[in-house]
Each structure stands twice: as C-alpha cells, then as structure tokens.
C-alpha cells in the first residue's frame, strides 16, 4: 500500500490576475469561505490596469438594453433576455454588498441606454427589435421614436448641428431609462478590498509563468520583485485576460486543447470637457456598418470616472500581437500549438469581414475617424477630443467540429476535471505504480523520485 505525505499549502486558492473576474470570485469566496486563505497575484503594480480599467471598456454592464449586436435577428430576443437576467442577478449581489457596508456604491451611476440608427433599413430593424422586446417585462420601459424633436429631448447633443434631414437622412431611436454606467476599475478595487479585509492577500509585481497540477493541488510558479517564486495551493483560478490561455496550456489541461485566441485592440476618442460631457445623459449605441463585425458597433458613452464627467466614442480597431495592453509582442505566438493552428486559420478564413474591417480601420486617417463621431455628434469640435488606446483583447476561438474554429463573444469558463473522477484517475495511477514497482527496485526508485517532484511519493 502506498500512502501520500501531506503537503503544506501556502493558500487555499490562488487568484491570477487583478481584474474584475478575480476580484468578483475573491469577494464571493471571502463571504462564503471565510476560513480560506486567499492569495491574489497581479503582474502590474495596481489593480484593473487591463480590460477592467474604465478607459478600456464602455461600462454598460452588458444589460442588453442597447447592445444591438446581441440581437442580429430583430425577432429573436433570447440573447438580450439572457443578458438582462444575468445583469439583474449581478446587480442584486452588488446592491447587497452596498447595503451591508462592504462596498461603496460610487462605481455605479444611473444612465439611460439609447440606440440611434439612420436610414430606412436600420430604422425597420430597430422598430422590429423594439416591438419584440417590449413584450417582455424587463424591456417594458423602453420607448421608440422616429421624431427628431423627441430624440432631441432624449439626447440634445446628438441633434446639435444636425441640420436638415436631407443631409443626414431619417433616423430612429429607442431609450431605456433603466441603464447604468459602471466604473469597473472602481468596482474591482472595492471587491478586492473585501478580500483583503477578510484576511486575503494581494501581491503586486508577481507574474505567473507556469502552473502544474499535483496529486494534492497545484503549484504556481512565477517572477516577483524578489526573484522567482513557487506557491503551493489547493485551488487556482486564472482570471488573467489575454494571458489566461497560455497559462492553462502550461498546466497541460486537456480541456483547453484546440482553443486559440486572436489579438484584437481598440482605441477611443475621449472628450473630458465637463461642459460638453454633461450635455449627454446616456449611452448612445448605433448599428455596425454592413460587413463590419459585431464588435465594431459604434457608441457614444457618457462616463463617470474618478468623480468627473467624460465622453467616449469608438471603438476604432488597432492591431498588435500583444494579448494584454502591457503585454509583449510575442504573446500571440506563445499560444500557438499544433492542435490549434488549423483552428486559428479556419477562424480567420471564416471571418474575412473582420480582416477587411481591421485593414480599413488601420488605414483610416484621424479625419476619417472623426467623421464617424460626427455622425452621432455633428457639432463635435476636434480640439476637444483626443485619441486614446483602450484595452488589448484576446478574442477567443473555440474548436467546433463543423466549422473548425468559432469566434466567441463574452467570457468562457473552462473547468479542469476534478472531484471523484480525478480521484479515480489518481487511484488508477497508484495501482499501476504498485504493479510496476514489484518489477524492480531500481526502476521503482526512479518512479519514486518522479513522484516526489510531483509531491506524491510515499512509502510502501
């Protein structure tokens, strides 16, 4: 019989990445498992420096009120209904934390969500979308209009300088008063404070470079301010954005075999003049151009960041082989494997519209970029706007037997095998080791040294 030595753990769970995903899970665990030792590792010197930063996202919270790309078929409300239901659960959790005094509610601001479209084709689409959605209680407060004066009441800035209909064409709009603007950077810091106040620890400047599963838990390796580190933990959560796939590959998880990512970057035009920003009460979304990918939906957002009002317009596509804003040019290439090369190639071939859109965006002049803004705000003054880089994304490509590779929107949750199944596999490996060990002491000794490196060696 082989017995396994107990292993000293440095943490019950290690959270990799200092963004909204790790912060959310950490806050939940701090409440549900107050006896757990929680350790969060972040490669930067602050929280929310990547996609969770307020300048790297539009802050809608993804309610489904205004995101037209969630509903390409105006008769199919499944995706918006799912999104608004998910956001409702999230909002209820946030509100509970605020009510309990665990979270400052300053990260959330009531902000109406609007859609504005131009031309008969898009007007017909928006009208049918509205008729479909208003039948559901979550969207009952939504309003629709084709009257320019009503649009002027909803969003005066959008109508400033618009002039005659013959110049800009007919337009229609919807408005939902129940929208929000979410500062995910402030929210990330607030949720992480719940973790640290419950006894958890955050270590900045710690870059994780590899994961290994042991028979008892996980080994997390990386580089920190004081050199290389090794952390032993019972559980690990990888919320590292563009770095996540590479780390899961290093752990040799079969669940991520065939997964791939494509780098997608963006930039926004920003106006920080409070006199301009306060003339827009809402987030105004539009319809993507014909042939453009869903992720290119233009939007003019009023943002509340660090107590100040701003306007943000975009996105404008950029390109880099980095998978993080503070990443390396080699990031994308480190994720390529023999098992996902065909997935990447197929995804590129199946999304030639995205490739053409990217090339056109990269070739566009600042004047052309500003003309896109003027479609939503004709009176915009170029002197009041600056082009800022936004977050770098790793667009997930999932293996699909029929189409080989499929671009995915949103967050993918991949869970490593464990529980009873994992224990059965470990018992099977132990039984095989017992049988082989009887064949020779020398060979058994080599196996024991291998097992010791894996933290599983015991005495028979």
Number of C-alpha atoms within 10 A of each C-alpha: 8 13 11 13 13 10 14 10 16 16 19 16 22 27 22 27 28 29 26 25 19 24 27 18 16 27 24 16 19 23 13 10 12 14 12 16 20 27 23 25 22 24 21 17 12 14 22 23 21 27 21 23 22 23 23 24 21 24 22 22 19 19 20 24 27 25 22 21 18 21 16 13 12 18 14 14 17 11 14 23 20 14 16 18 15 14 16 14 11 13 14 11 13 19 15 13 17 14 12 9 10 16 20 16 16 16 20 19 14 13 21 24 26 29 21 24 25 18 12 13 9 17 19 15 17 24 17 14 20 21 15 15 21 15 10 12 10 16 20 12 12 20 15 19 17 16 12 15 12 14 22 13 11 19 22 15 22 23 19 14 12 16 10 9 10 7 8 13 11 16 18 22 26 24 25 19 16 15 22 19 23 24 25 26 25 23 26 23 19 20 24 28 20 22 26 17 11 18 15 20 18 20 17 18 16 24 20 23 15 16 22 17 20 16 15 21 17 22 23 20 18 17 15 17 11 8 8 13 15 14 15 23 24 18 16 22 17 20 20 24 22 26 23 18 21 22 21 21 20 14 18 14 17 11 13 19 16 21 23 28 25 21 19 20 25 21 20 25 22 22 22 16 14 12 10 16 21 15 14 22 19 24 27 26 25 23 21 18 12 7 11 17 18 17 13 20 18 21 25 25 26 26 30 20 18 12 9 11 17 20 23 26 26 24 23 22 21 18 14 19 18 23 28 25 18 13 16 12 13 12 19 22 14 12 23 19 14 9 13 22 16 17 25 25 12 17 22 18 13 16 13 14 15 18 15 14 17 21 14 12 18 13 11 14 11 10 9 12 17 21 14 15 20 17 17 23 20 19 15 20 12 14 7 12 18 13 17 13 18 24 22 26 22 23 20 22 23 23 23 12 8 7 12 18 26 22 18 12 12 8 10 9 8 11 10 14 12 10 8 9 10 13 14 12 12 14 12 12 11 16 14 11 15 15 10 14 18 10 10 9 11 10 12 17 12 12 16 18 13 13 15 13 11 16 20 20 18 14 9 9
